């Protein structure tokens, strides 16, 4: 397999990552999801690779893309390149402080759970590095935990893996509707089905909260007969953004009661809290914190979660 100098200049690392993802995932669609790009971008990258090497690297079958012998040989070389680059990056990671925590949790963790703990031991005892979770599948999260890339993962779904400990930290169960002070619905204490489905909704849409906010996901108990489609006017992966939009527009939003009270009473958002239609019965959604039992920072992460749970329990009792 010979590559000319001109073609070699066209070979970038993104092509190597795409090629590895396609072989690992088995087809272009799953590879695109893993890389967070479009399937068309993956197909374009494969065409470029085919042009560079001038060989068939895959055979298209009913089950997906199967690498040819040349494709398998090339993948072995590419895996060595990826491993070598990973090694250089890992060697440059700074040494963590004993109380440093890397958290993957999304906007809901940062905007609500951490924000209500001002001036408490959570922040005086730990150095917190928080990153938003976006489009992370459970197997990807377990890998990130087990390999030590993150210390704690927060989400609505427990990560089922024999090397992962799961801690239940909270439940989302009481929902309310909110609107701004200039909304025509502001004087109401409760919304009817007509009010709810006729209004445009600002919808919080991110990995940790999607099952409770997306109109395409079953939000209600199975006994509820009315399952209309909500009229979405704004989607955001920022909880703060949703409250900003509701406060300044004629949209409404469906949010957990404790979040609504926090943003109204503590952060002084000018929103009205109203009961949702009486016909609705909402599901009880758990919030989990997951840590790897193999992590060198297992005890630090576990102590952090226990402290977080104790603060949450104390707040609920007060």
C-alpha positions in Angstrom: 0.0 0.0 0.0 1.9 3.0 -1.3 0.9 6.6 -0.8 2.4 9.4 -2.9 3.7 12.6 -1.4 0.8 14.7 -2.8 -1.7 12.3 -1.3 0.2 12.2 2.0 -0.2 15.9 2.4 -4.0 15.4 2.3 -4.0 12.8 5.1 -5.1 14.5 8.3 -5.8 13.1 11.7 -9.6 13.5 11.3 -9.5 10.9 8.5 -7.8 8.5 10.9 -10.4 9.1 13.6 -13.3 8.6 11.1 -11.8 5.3 9.8 -11.3 4.0 13.3 -14.8 4.9 14.3 -16.4 3.2 11.2 -14.5 0.0 11.9 -15.3 0.1 15.6 -19.0 1.0 15.2 -19.7 -1.1 12.1 -21.4 1.5 10.0 -21.2 5.2 9.0 -24.4 6.2 11.0 -23.1 5.0 14.3 -19.7 6.3 13.6 -21.2 9.8 12.9 -23.1 9.7 16.2 -19.9 8.7 18.1 -17.9 11.5 16.5 -20.9 14.0 16.6 -20.7 14.7 12.9 -23.2 14.0 10.0 -23.2 10.7 8.2 -22.4 12.7 5.0 -19.2 13.9 6.6 -18.2 10.3 7.5 -18.9 9.2 3.9 -16.9 12.1 2.5 -13.9 11.2 4.7 -14.1 7.5 3.5 -14.1 8.7 -0.1 -11.0 10.8 0.6 -9.2 7.8 2.2 -10.1 5.7 -0.8 -8.7 8.3 -3.1 -5.5 8.6 -1.1 -4.8 4.8 -0.9 -6.5 3.8 -4.2 -7.8 0.6 -2.7 -11.1 -0.7 -1.5 -11.0 -0.4 2.3 -14.6 -1.7 3.0 -17.2 -4.1 1.7 -20.8 -3.0 2.1 -22.9 -5.8 3.4 -26.4 -6.2 4.8 -25.0 -5.8 8.3 -22.9 -2.8 7.6 -19.4 -1.9 6.4 -16.9 -4.7 6.7 -13.2 -3.9 6.3 -11.2 -5.6 3.5 -7.8 -7.1 4.2 -6.2 -3.9 3.1 -8.7 -2.0 5.4 -7.7 -4.2 8.4 -4.0 -3.7 7.8 -4.5 0.0 7.6 -6.6 0.0 10.7 -3.8 -1.7 12.7 -1.4 1.1 11.6 -3.9 3.8 12.4 -4.5 2.3 15.9 -0.8 2.6 16.6 -1.0 6.3 15.5 -4.0 7.0 17.8 -2.4 5.2 20.7 0.9 7.2 20.3 -1.0 10.5 20.2 -3.1 9.6 23.2 0.2 8.7 25.1 1.6 12.2 24.3 -1.5 13.9 25.5 -1.8 11.8 28.7 1.8 12.5 29.6 1.1 16.2 29.7 -1.9 16.0 32.0 -1.2 18.0 35.2 -1.0 16.1 38.5 -4.3 16.4 40.3 -4.6 17.8 43.7 -5.8 15.4 46.3 -9.2 17.1 46.5 -9.6 17.7 42.8 -12.7 16.3 41.1 -13.6 16.0 37.4 -17.3 15.9 36.9 -19.4 15.3 33.8 -22.9 16.5 34.6 -24.6 19.0 32.3 -26.1 22.3 32.8 -28.7 21.1 35.4 -25.9 20.1 37.8 -24.1 23.4 37.5 -27.1 25.7 37.3 -29.1 24.1 40.2 -27.4 21.4 42.3 -24.1 23.2 42.7 -25.6 26.7 42.8 -27.7 26.1 45.9 -24.6 25.2 47.9 -23.0 28.6 48.2 -20.7 29.0 51.1 -20.7 25.3 52.1 -18.1 22.6 52.5 -18.7 21.3 49.0 -16.7 24.2 47.5 -14.3 24.8 50.4 -13.3 21.1 50.5 -12.9 20.4 46.8 -11.5 21.8 43.6 -14.3 21.1 41.1 -13.8 20.8 37.3 -17.3 20.5 35.7 -18.0 19.7 32.1 -21.3 19.4 30.3 -22.6 16.0 29.2 -23.8 16.1 25.6 -24.8 13.1 23.5 -22.8 10.7 25.7 -24.0 7.1 25.5 -23.9 4.9 28.6 -21.0 2.8 27.2 -19.0 5.9 26.5 -19.6 7.2 30.0 -18.5 4.0 31.6 -15.3 4.0 29.5 -14.6 7.5 30.5 -15.1 6.6 34.2 -13.1 3.4 34.1 -10.2 5.0 32.2 -10.0 7.8 34.7 -10.9 10.6 32.2 -13.7 11.7 34.6 -14.2 11.0 38.3 -18.0 11.3 38.6 -20.8 11.2 36.0 -24.2 12.6 36.9 -27.4 11.6 34.9 -30.9 10.3 34.9 -29.8 6.8 33.9 -27.7 4.5 36.1 -24.6 3.2 34.3 -24.8 -0.6 34.5 -21.2 -1.9 34.6 -19.6 -4.2 37.1 -16.8 -1.6 37.7 -19.1 1.3 38.3 -20.8 2.2 41.6 -24.2 4.0 41.3 -25.4 6.4 44.0 -29.0 7.8 44.0 -28.7 11.5 45.0 -32.2 12.9 44.2 -35.6 12.5 42.6 -37.4 14.7 40.1 -41.1 14.3 40.7 -43.1 17.5 41.3 -43.6 19.5 38.1 -45.0 23.0 37.6 -45.5 25.4 34.6 -43.9 28.8 34.6 -44.6 32.0 32.6 -43.4 35.6 32.5 -45.2 38.5 34.2 -46.5 39.9 30.9 -47.9 36.6 29.7 -51.7 36.5 29.4 -51.7 33.3 31.5 -50.0 35.1 34.4 -53.2 35.6 36.5 -53.9 31.8 36.4 -53.0 29.5 39.2 -53.4 26.4 37.1 -53.3 25.6 33.3 -56.0 23.7 31.4 -55.1 21.3 28.7 -56.0 23.9 26.1 -53.7 26.5 27.8 -50.9 24.0 27.9 -51.0 22.7 24.3 -52.0 26.1 22.8 -49.0 27.9 24.3 -45.5 27.9 22.9 -43.0 26.1 25.1 -39.4 26.9 26.0 -37.9 23.4 26.4 -34.8 22.4 28.3 -33.1 19.8 26.1 -29.9 18.0 27.2 -28.7 14.5 28.1 -29.5 14.6 31.8 -32.9 16.1 31.5 -34.2 15.0 28.1 -36.6 12.3 29.3 -38.5 14.9 31.3 -38.4 17.8 28.8 -38.5 16.5 25.2 -41.9 16.3 23.6 -40.9 13.2 21.7 -40.3 11.2 25.0 -43.0 9.6 27.1 -43.3 12.2 29.9 -46.4 11.0 31.7 -47.6 7.9 33.4 -49.2 5.3 31.2 -52.6 5.9 32.8 -52.8 9.4 31.4 -55.1 9.5 28.3 -54.0 12.9 26.9 -50.6 12.9 25.3 -50.6 15.8 22.9 -47.5 17.2 21.3 -46.2 20.3 22.9 -45.8 23.4 20.7 -42.0 24.0 21.0 -40.9 27.6 20.4 -37.4 27.4 21.9 -35.0 24.5 22.7 -32.0 25.0 24.9 -29.4 23.0 26.7 -29.1 25.8 29.3 -31.5 25.9 32.2 -30.7 29.5 32.7 -31.5 30.2 29.1 -35.0 28.6 29.5 -35.8 30.8 32.4 -34.5 33.9 30.6 -36.7 33.2 27.6 -39.8 32.5 29.7 -39.2 35.7 31.7 -38.9 37.8 28.5 -41.4 36.2 26.1 -44.9 34.8 26.0 -43.7 31.2 26.2 -44.3 28.8 29.1 -42.1 26.0 30.4 -42.6 22.8 32.3 -40.0 22.4 35.0 -39.5 20.6 38.4 -41.0 22.5 41.3 -37.8 22.8 43.3 -35.9 24.3 40.3 -38.7 26.8 39.7 -38.7 27.9 43.4 -34.9 28.3 43.3 -34.9 30.5 40.2 -37.8 32.6 41.4 -37.0 33.0 45.1 -33.2 32.8 45.1 -32.1 34.1 41.7 -35.1 36.5 41.6 -36.5 35.6 38.1 -39.8 37.3 37.5 -41.8 34.1 36.7 -45.2 32.9 37.8 -45.5 29.3 39.0 -48.7 27.5 38.0 -50.0 24.0 38.4 -50.0 22.0 35.2 -53.2 20.5 33.8 -54.9 18.2 36.5 -55.1 15.4 33.9 -51.3 14.9 34.0 -49.5 12.5 36.3 -45.7 12.8 35.9 -43.1 10.1 36.2 -40.6 10.1 39.0 -37.2 10.5 37.6 -34.0 9.6 39.6 -30.8 11.6 39.5 -27.7 9.3 39.8 -24.0 9.9 40.5 -21.7 7.2 39.1 -18.0 6.5 40.0 -15.6 3.8 38.9 -14.5 1.3 41.6 -11.1 1.0 39.8 -10.4 4.7 39.9 -7.4 5.8 42.0 -9.7 8.7 43.1 -12.6 6.4 44.1 -12.6 7.4 47.8 -12.3 11.1 47.0 -15.2 10.8 44.5 -17.3 8.8 47.0 -16.7 11.3 49.8 -17.8 14.1 47.5 -21.1 12.3 46.6 -21.8 11.5 50.3 -21.3 15.2 51.2 -23.5 16.2 48.3 -26.2 13.8 49.5 -26.0 15.1 53.0 -26.4 18.7 51.9 -29.4 17.8 49.7 -31.1 15.9 52.6 -30.5 18.8 54.9 -32.0 21.2 52.4 -35.1 19.1 52.0 -35.7 19.0 55.8 -35.3 22.7 56.2 
